[in-house]
């Protein structure tokens, strides 16, 4: 019986999981002395960092998908090359034995047209066997022992490419499950430590309590908090967006904070270059913006990646973003 697949415990992307992990890590380090009363120690933070590093170390699915695609391309090329030789055998057999003869029909060449790789392999072996059986008649037409041996070599190589595709697909499946398990482990420790912090701050510090809230796509509100180093650009995942969505951005840092919707996951301005629409939030100010009008949100040109940028050369920025 096959094992049940691992499902993620959260409803946002891996990129958002990492963003939330880094964000909560910064807050936990900031509040470490205060959180000691809740049993959050340096060892807990070290474990947190270890689980985050373990998740980051797993290659993205795109890597395994590319390896699987490469294996498929190699298999298809081997099948095409083998098909050329099989077609030569079948054509010669039809000429020598007669294309309506019972002897020719034993080759079963018509079965390889459009056949999936495993069936193609089986039929290729049959054709090679039949060529051997009728070699005395085919030998003078170029289908001799050496030619049939070369076909069998190609059949063996093609069989290996089928195995390679299966291996690549299996590796991808294993990596998917490993990645999900590591993501869940990271998510669990984020939730555990964040919940302890919320218990501490629920009646004493509203701002810090909000820092430790983990908002999901199903939440009625969305919040994204964190820190940007000097010259850092970061995209954050927001769901259920429209051009009329109001976004509240608070800058608790010592430098100006820029915000906009990008056409690119890496946060390049959208539209391209200096024409990009963006806003600047001065240090220690909070402002409300309209996603389309002020921040450039525009699904028609794929400007949907919410981006925060710290243009300062030497100062960090603490941001708080909220959508009601």
FENHURA-V98447 format. One record per helix or strand of 3 or more residues. SS is the DSSP state (H for helix, E for strand). FROM is the first residue (numbers start at 0). LEN is the number of residues. Records with the same first field share a line. If there is no record, write none. Layout:
SS=FROM-LEN, FROM-LEN
This chain:
H=13-17, 31-7, 41-16, 60-37, 101-4, 108-4, 116-17, 134-7, 144-57, 205-6, 272-3, 290-5, 298-3
E=221-7, 232-4, 245-6, 256-6, 278-3, 284-6, 304-5, 316-7
